Amino acid sequence: MNPGAPDHSAPLTTLLRRAAAHAVLAGLILGSALAQAADILFIGNSFTYAAGSAVRTWRADSVNDLNAQGIGGMPALFKAFTQQAGLKYDVSLETQGGVGIEWHLENKLGVIGQRPWDVVVMHGYSTLDEKKPGDPATLIASTKRMAEFLADRSPGVDVRLLATWTRADQTYEAKGAWYGKPIEAMGRDLRVGYDQAAAAAAPIVKGVIPVGDAWLRAMASGVADPNPYDGLEPGKLDLWTYDRYHASTYGYYLEALVVFGAITGRDPRSLGNNECAAFELGLSTAQTAALQQVAFEELAGRGAVKANPLKPTPAGRPMNCPRWH
């Protein structure tokens, strides 16, 4: 008799008991897998660690800063969102200001490769290339090399590129590489570069997270002011901080919302306008709702999330986030 074949001579009740036992065992295995936190790593620069804002050190104890610099940054916001959504992520970051992916390849492979990762989110320099703004060649080459390194140590790793935002200083100041062009021009050029890099590193790189596109959507929809140099229009948010280069708290919050939706598939609006990180960082409920709506529309338009906003509940007041580790 084939030991792997079912025993048709056994009584029906015995077969049912066996089937039930197998189902319970499968359920236990699945439950164990779901209970284990997914390991996600963010590789980036000041656009990840949230330079120029209160987000930089916010909830630093909730994430693992592999460089021990006390950074919370956008990864800490991502952690807060996943906890509120009932998802388990062990969040780590490896960041260095003013660099692209090539710097991490040259200096941090020992840190990055010390453990396997389920998901990696990474981005390059804010102009694609510091010396040749708008040229994606370095990003393309470094993305491919880093993706291969990650896949070699973590087979099946889900790698995403984060397309960064347009810079007001590069658009409105005479020294800027996009001076005289519309504010959308730099953002679109960046996105093209990231799309090319993702294609070159496919299938390891699974796609591009549209953070820069969400910034442009916020401006086009009237949520954010497109020109911080001519004064802030009433009722609009300034996504840039004082240097017109890095993001403000609003800008980093939008960045984190888009990353949350892209990685988890959850509607950012499911967090609700009483979301605790926004409250701690000083956002009003109206500002929180507006940014969540922008993130949702950008992701839904690309088929990355389905509409599932927070169901109406009795009005309550925002509260601080609990302690997460």
ROMAR-488545 format. One record per atom (N, C-alpha, C, O): z, y, x; residue in one letter. Coordinates in steps of 0.2 Angstrom, whole numbers, plus 5000, padded with zeros to 4 digits. Each point is the difference from the previous one (the first is absolute). Last residue first. Layout:
N
ZYXa ...
This chain:
325
510652435037h 499949985007h 499549955001h 499949975005h 501150244977w 499649945001w 500049985007w 500050055005w 501550104975r 499949995007r 499649935001r 500249954997r 499550214981p 500549965003p 499849995008p 499550025002p 499750204985c 499849935001c 500649975003c 500450035003c 499950194981n 499849985007n 499849925000n 500249964996n 499350174981m 500649985004m 499849985007m 499449995002m 499650154973p 499949965007p 500749995003p 500450044999p 499649974975r 499950055005r 499949965007r 500349945000r 499050004973g 500550005005g 499950055005g 499550035001g 499549884973a 500050055005a 500649995005a 500649994997a 498349804990p 500450064998p 500150055006p 500149975006p 497749894995t 500749984999t 500450064998t 499850065001t 497549845002p 500550054998p 500749974999p 500149954997p 498249935020k 500150014993k 500550054998k 500550015004k 498049995019l 500649984997l 500150014993l 499850054997l 497849895012p 500550055001p 500749984998p 500049954996p 497649945009n 500649984998n 500650055001n 500449985004n 496749975000a 500550044997a 500649964998a 500049964996a 498749965025k 499950004993k 500550044997k 500650015002k 498349985024v 500549994996v 499850014993v 499550024998v 498949995019a 500649975004a 500649994996a 500449965002a 497350144994g 500149934997g 500649975004g 500149945000g 499050295001r 499749955005r 500249934998r 499849955004r 501050234983g 499250015001g 499749965005g 499449994999g 502950004999a 499749974994a 499350015000a 499649964998a 501750155018l 500049935001l 499649964995l 499749955001l 500650294997e 499649985006e 499949925001e 499549985002e 501950114981e 499350014998e 499649985006e 499449975000e 502950025003f 499849954995f 499250014999f 499649955001f 501550215012a 500049935004a 499749954995a 499649965002a 500950254988v 499450005005v 499949945004v 499449975000v 502550044985q 499350004997q 499450005004q 499549974999q 502750065011q 499949934998q 499349994996q 499749955000q 501050275005l 499849965006l 499849934999l 499649975002l 501350164980a 499450035002a 499749965006a 499449985000a 502849984993a 499549974995a 499350025002a 499649965000a 502250145013t 499949935001t 499549974996t 499649965002t 500950264994q 499649995006q 499949935002q 499549985002q 501950074980a 499350024998a 499649995006a 499449985000a 502949995002t 499749954997t 499350014998t 499649965000t 501350165022s 500250004993s 499749944996s 499549975003s 501250035024l 499550014995l 500250004993l 500549974998l 500850005023g 500050074997g 499450014996g 499850054998g 501149755014l 499650045004l 499950074997l 499650045003l 501649784986e 500350025006e 499750055004e 500350045004e 498649884977f 500650044998f 500450025006f 500250065001f 498049795001a 499750074999a 500650054998a 500050055003a 500549725000a 499850035007a 499850074999a 500150055003a 500449824977c 500650025004c 499850035007c 500350055002c 498349954973e 500149965007e 500550035005e 499950065001e 499350004975n 500750015003n 500149965006n 500649985002n 497350024986n 500250075003n 500750015002n 500150055003n 498649704997g 500350054996g 500150075003g 500150005006g 498949775000l 500650025003l 500350064996l 500750005001l 497249914994s 500549954998s 500750025003s 500549984998s 497450135008r 500350034994r 500649964997r 500450024997r 498049905021p 500550055002p 500550034995p 500550025001p 498349744997d 499850074998d 500650045002d 500649994999d 498849785014r 500450034995r 499850074998r 499850045005r 499549805013g 499650004994g 500350034994g 499849994995g 500949995030t 500349964995t 499649994994t 500149954996t 499150195022i 500249935003i 500349964995i 499949945000i 499250274994a 499549975003a 500349935003a 499649954999a 501950214991g 499549974995g 499549955003g 499849954997g 501750175018f 500449954995f 499549974995f 500049944999f 499150235015v 500149945004v 500449954995v 499849945000v 499950274991v 499449965000v 500049945004v 499749954998v 502350185001l 499849984993l 499349965000l 499949954997l 500950175023a 500349944998a 499949964994a 499949944999a 499150275006e 499749955005e 500449934998e 499749955000e 501150244989l 499349984997l 499749945005l 499849954997l 502150165010y 500249964994y 499449974997y 500049954998y 499850205020y 500249935002y 500249964994y 499949945001y 499550284995g 499449965003g 500249935002g 499649964999g 502150194994y 499549984994y 499449965003y 499849954997y 501750145018t 500349954997t 499649984994t 499949944999t 498650175019s 500750024997s 500349944997s 499749945000s 498450035020a 500250014993a 500750034999a 500450005004a 498050065017h 500349944998h 500250014992h 499850064997h 498950115011y 499849955004y 500349934997y 499749964997y 500950285000r 499449994997r 499649945003r 499450004999r 502950095006d 499450005005d 499349994997d 499650005003d 502549994984y 499950075002y 499550005005y 499750065001y 500049744982t 500650045003t 499950065003t 499450025000t 499149854980w 500150015007w 500750035001w 500350044996w 498949934982l 500049935003l 500150015008l 500249955003l 500450214975d 499750005007d 500149945003d 500649985002d 499250084971l 500449985005l 499650015007l 499450005000l 500650144975k 499749955004k 500449985006k 500450045002k 500150134981g 500049944997g 499749945004g 499949944998g 499450315008p 500549984995p 499949934997p 499549984998p 499550085026e 499850014993e 500649984996e 500349945001e 499850145025l 500149944996l 499850024992l 500450044998l 498650085025g 500550004996g 500049944995g 499549974998g 499050065020d 499950054995d 500550014995d 499950034995d 499949795022y 500050075004y 499950064995y 500250055002y 499849714992p 500750025001p 500050075003p 500550035001p 497849824984n 499950055005n 500750035001n 500250054997n 499349794986p 499649985005p 500050045006p 499749985006p 502249944975d 499650065002d 499649985006d 500249975005d 500749864975a 500150035007a 499550065001a 499550004998a 500449894981v 500749985002v 500250045006v 500650025001v 497249984988g 500450054999g 500849995001g 500450044999g 497549825004s 500350004993s 500550054999s 500350014995s 498649965026a 499550014995a 500250004993a 499850044996a 501749925023m 499750075000m 499550014994m 500050054997m 500949745006a 500550044998a 499850075000a 500250044995a 498349805013r 500150004993r 500550044997r 499950044995r 499949945028l 499450044998l 500050004992l 499950054997l 501749815014w 500150075001w 499550054997w 500150054997w 499649725003a 500550024995a 500250075001a 500150044995a 498449865020d 499750014994d 500550024995d 499850054995d 501149895026g 499650075000g 499650014994g 500050064998g 501149735003v 500550065000v 499650075000v 500250044996v 499149705000p 499750074999p 500550055000p 500050044995p 499749715018i 500550034995i 499850084999i 500050035005i 498549745002v 500250075002v 500450034995v 499850004994v 499649725014g 499850064996g 500350075003g 500450005005g 499849775004k 499949984993k 499750064996k 499850004994k 500349905032v 500150064996v 499849994993v 499450004999v 500049835014i 500750005001i 500350074996i 500549994997i 497249915004p 500450014994p 500750005001p 500450004996p 498350165015a 500049964994a 499949935003a 499649995005a 500350225007a 500549965001a 500149954994a 500549965000a 497850215000a 500049975007a 500549945001a 499949965004a 500250184976a 499449955000a 499949965007a 499949945000a 501750234998a 500249944996a 499549955000a 500149945001a 499450275010a 500549965004a 500249944996a 500149945003a 498650214986q 499649975005q 500449955004q 499949955002q 501150194982d 499649944996d 499649975006d 500049934999d 501250255008y 500549954998y 499649944997y 500249945001y 498650265003g 500249975006g 500549944999g 499949955003g 499550184979v 499449965002v 500249975007v 499849945000v 501850204991r 499949944996r 499449965002r 500149945000r 500350275010l 500549955002l 499949934996l 500149955003l 498650234991d 499849985007d 500549945002d 499849955003d 500750174977r 499449954999r 499849975007r 499849945000r 501950235000g 500249944997g 499549954999g 500149945001g 499350275008m 500349965004m 500349934997m 499949955003m 499050214983a 499649975005a 500349965005a 499849945001a 501250194980e 499949934999e 499649975006e 500049945000e 500550294998i 500649965002i 499949935000i 500349965003i 497650205002p 500449994994p 500649955003p 500049965004p 498850185015k 499849954995k 500550004994k 500650025001k 499750125019g 499450024996g 499849954995g 499550024996g 501849885024y 500050074998y 499450024996y 499449995002y 501449805009w 499750004993w 500050084998w 499950014994w 501149935027a 499449975000a 499650004994a 499449995000a 502450205008g 499949944997g 499349975000g 499550035000g 501450195007k 499949955005k 499949934997k 499949955004k 500450254982a 499450005004a 499949945005a 499449985002a 502049994975e 500150045006e 499449995005e 499749955000e 500549944978y 500050074999y 500150045007y 499950064999y 499949705001t 499550024995t 500050085000t 499550035000t 502149835012q 499349985003q 499450034996q 499550005002q 502850034991d 499950035007d 499349995003d 499850045003d 501049844977a 499850074999a 499950045006a 499550045000a 500149694997r 500450055002r 499850074999r 499450025001r 500349724987t 499750065003t 500550055002t 500650004997t 500149735002w 499850064996w 499650065004w 500150005006w 500049714997t 500550065000t 499650064997t 499550004998t 500449725000a 499550065001a 500550064999a 500250014995a 500449735012l 500250064996l 499650065002l 500150035005l 499649684996l 500050075004l 500250054995l 499850004994l 500949735007r 499750054996r 499950075005r 500550015004r 500049704996v 499950065004v 499750054996v 499449994997v 501849765001d 499750054996d 500050065003d 500550045000d 499749705010v 500350064999v 499550054996v 499450005001v 500249775007g 500150014993g 500350074999g 500150024994g 500649875029p 499449984996p 500150024992p 500549984997p 500650115025s 500249994993s 499449984996s 499750054997s 500149995027r 500749984999r 500249994993r 500649974999r 497250085005d 500149955005d 500749985000d 500249945001d 499150254986a 499849934997a 500149945005a 500249954997a 500250275011l 500549994995l 499849934997l 500549964998l 498150125018f 500649995003f 500549984995f 500449955000f 497550124993e 499949945003e 500749985003e 500249945000e 499750274991a 499949954994a 500049935003a 500349964998a 499650225017m 500749994998m 500049954994m 500449965000m 497550105009r 500449975005r 500749994998r 500349945001r 498250184985k 499849935001k 500449965005k 500249944999k 500250294998t 500249964994t 499849935001t 500449954998t 499050205018s 500749985001s 500249974994s 500449955000s 497350125000a 500249955006a 500749985000a 500149945001a 499350234983i 499649944999i 500249945005i 500249954998i 500650275006l 500349974994l 499749934998l 500449964999l 498550185017t 500649975003t 500449974995t 500349945001t 497750164992a 499949955005a 500649975002a 500149935000a 499450264984p 500449944998p 500049945005p 500349954999p 499550345000d 499649945003d 500449944999d 500649995002d 500250234992g 499549984995g 499649945002g 499649964997g 501550195022p 500250004992p 499449984996p 499450025001p 501349955025k 499350014996k 500149994993k 499949954997k 502050045018k 499550045004k 499350014996k 499750055002k 502149834987e 500350065002e 499550055004e 499950064999e 499549764982d 500050005007d 500250075002d 499850054998d 500549894979l 499749945003l 500049995007l 500149955003l 501150214986t 499350035000t 499649945002t 499450015001t 502949954998s 499950044994s 499350034999s 499850014995s 500949755018y 500150075001y 499750044994y 499649984997y 500849784996g 499950035007g 500250075000g 500450024996g 500649754990h 499550064999h 500050035007h 500449985005h 500749794979m 499950045006m 499550054999m 499550004996m 502149784993v 499650064998v 500050045006v 500550025004v 500049714990v 500050055005v 499650064997v 499449994998v 501849764994v 499650054998v 500150065006v 500650015002v 500449775000d 499649994995d 499550054998d 499549994998d 501649945027w 500050054994w 499649974995w 499549975001w 502049945023p 499450004995p 500150054995p 500550014998p 500550035026r 500149964995r 499450004995r 499650045001r 500550075020q 500649965001q 500149964994q 500549955001q 497750215004g 499949935000g 500649965001g 499949945001g 500150305000i 499649984993i 500049935000i 500049974994i 500950125026v 500450014994v 499749984994v 500349974995v 498550015024g 500649965001g 500450014994g 500449954998g 497750185004l 499949944998l 500649955000l 500049954996l 499650305010k 500549974995k 499949934998k 500349984995k 498350185020n 500750015002n 500549964996n 500649995002n 496950024996e 500250005007e 500750005002e 500249985005e 499050024972l 499749945004l 500250005007l 500249955003l 500450234984h 500449944998h 499849945004h 500449965002h 498350234999w 500650015004w 500549944999w 500349985005w 497650044982e 499949985007e 500650005005e 500149965004e 499850124973i 500249935001i 499949985007i 500349955002i 500250304996g 499649964996g 500249935001g 500449985004g 501150264999v 499649955003v 499649964995v 500150014994v 501750175005g 499450025003g 499649955003g 499650015005g 502949924990g 499750064998g 499350015004g 500049995006g 501149774987q 500150055006q 499550064998q 499549994998q 501749764991t 499750065000t 500050045006t 500550005004t 500049774980e 499950015008e 499650065000e 499450004999e 502249864981l 499550055002l 500050005008l 500549995003l 500449844973s 500050025007s 499550065002s 499550004997s 501849854981v 499550055002v 500250025007v 500550025002v 499749784979d 500350025006d 499650055003d 499549985003d 500649954970y 499650025006y 500550015006y 500450054999y 499549874973k 500449995006k 499550015006k 499549965002k 500750134971l 499649975005l 500449995006l 500450055002l 500150084977g 500249935000g 499649955005g 500049944999g 499950314996a 499549954997a 500249934999a 499749964997a 501550215016q 500150014993q 499549964995q 500249994995q 499749985029q 500749984997q 500050024993q 500349964996q 497850115015t 500049934999t 500649974997t 500149964996t 499850275010f 499649994994f 500049924999f 500049984994f 501150105025a 500350024994a 499649984994a 500349984995a 498749985026k 500649964999k 500350014993k 500249964996k 498250195011f 499749944998f 500549954998f 500049974995f 500750235016l 499850014993l 499749944997l 500249984994l 500350015028a 500650004996a 499950014993a 500349974996a 497950055019p 500249934999p 500649994996p 500149954996p 499150275011m 499749974994m 500149934999m 500149984994m 501750135021g 499450024999g 499749974993g 500349974996g 501650005022g 500049974993g 499250014998g 499749954999g 501650055027i 499550024995i 500149964993i 500049945000i 501150065024g 500350024994g 499650034994g 500250044996g 499349845026q 500050085000q 500350034994q 500050064999q 499349705010a 500750025000a 500150085001a 500450035004a 497649814994n 500150045006n 500750035000n 500150045005n 499249834977l 499949965006l 500150035006l 500149975005l 500950064970d 499650055005d 500049965006d 500549995004d 500049944970n 500149985007n 499550045004n 499449995000n 501950074975v 499449975004v 500249985007v 500550025003v 501150094982s 499749954996s 499449965003s 499749964997s 501650235013d 500349935000d 499749954995d 500349945001d 499050295000a 499849965006a 500349935000a 499749965004a 500250244979r 500149934999r 499849955006r 499749954999r 499450295004w 500349984994w 500149924999w 499549965002w 499650195016t 500649965001t 500349984994t 500549975000t 497450154999r 500049975006r 500649955002r 499949955002r 499650204978v 499949934999v 500049965007v 500249945000v 500050304996a 500649965000a 499949934999a 500549965001a 497650195012s 500349994993s 500749975001s 500249975005s 498250065013g 499950064996g 500450004993g 499950054997g 499249725013a 500150065004a 500050064996a 499650014995a 500249745001a 500150054995a 500350065004a 500550034998a 498749745008y 500750025001y 500250064997y 500550025000y 497249914999t 500449944998t 500750025000t 500449994995t 498150165014f 499850004993f 500349944997f 500150004993f 500150035030s 500550054996s 499850004993s 500450024996s 498749775015n 500250055003n 500550054996n 500349974995n 499149755004g 499750064999g 500250065005g 500349985005g 500049754982i 499850035007i 499750074999i 499550004997i 502149814988f 499650075000f 499950025007f 500550015004f 500249744983l 500050055006l 499650064999l 499449994998l 501949794987i 499450055000i 500250055006i 500550025001i 500349734987d 500050045005d 499450055001d 499549975001d 501849904977a 499450005004a 500150055006a 500350064999a 501749794988a 499750065001a 499350005004a 500049975005a 501149834980q 499950025007q 499750075000q 499450014997q 500849874983a 500650035001a 500050035007a 500450045002a 497849834989l 500050074997l 500750045002l 500050065001l 499749715006a 499550055003a 500050074998a 499950045004a 501549794986s 500250025007s 499550045003s 500250055004s 499349874975g 500550055000g 500350025006g 500150065002g 498349774997l 499750074998l 500550055000l 499950065003l 500849725000i 499750025006i 499750074999i 500050055004i 501149854978l 500450025005l 499750025006l 500250055003l 498549874980g 500350064998g 500550035005g 500050065002g 499049725001a 499550065001a 500350064998a 499950055004a 501449774991l 500050015008l 499550055001l 500150055005l 500149894973v 500650045002v 500050015008v 500150065002v 498249814988a 499950074998a 500650045002a 499950065002a 500149715002h 499550045004h 500050074999h 499950045004h 501449834982a 500350005006a 499550045005a 500350045004a 498949904975a 500550065000a 500350015006a 500150065002a 498549764997a 499650064999a 500550065000a 499950055003a 501049734996r 499750025007r 499750075000r 500050045005r 500849884975r 500550025004r 499850025007r 500250055003r 498249864981l 500250074999l 500650025004l 500050065002l 499349725001l 499550045002l 500250084999l 499950045004l 501549794987t 500050005007t 499550055003t 500250045004t 499749914973t 500650045001t 500150015008t 500250065002t 498149804990l 499850074999l 500650045002l 499950065003l 499949715009p 500150024993p 499950085000p 500050035005p 498749825014a 500750034998a 500050024993a 499550034998a 498549905013s 500449944997s 500750024998s 500349974996s 498050175016h 499950004993h 500449944996h 500050004994h 500350155029d 500149934998d 499950004993d 500550024996d 498250145023p 500550004994p 500149934998p 499649965000p 499650095026a 499750004993a 500650004995a 500549975001a 499750025023g 499950064998g 499850014992g 500050054997g 500349745016p 500650034999p 500050074997p 500550034998p 497849764998n 500050065004n 500750044999n 500150024994n 499649715005m 500050064996m 500050065004m 500350005005m 
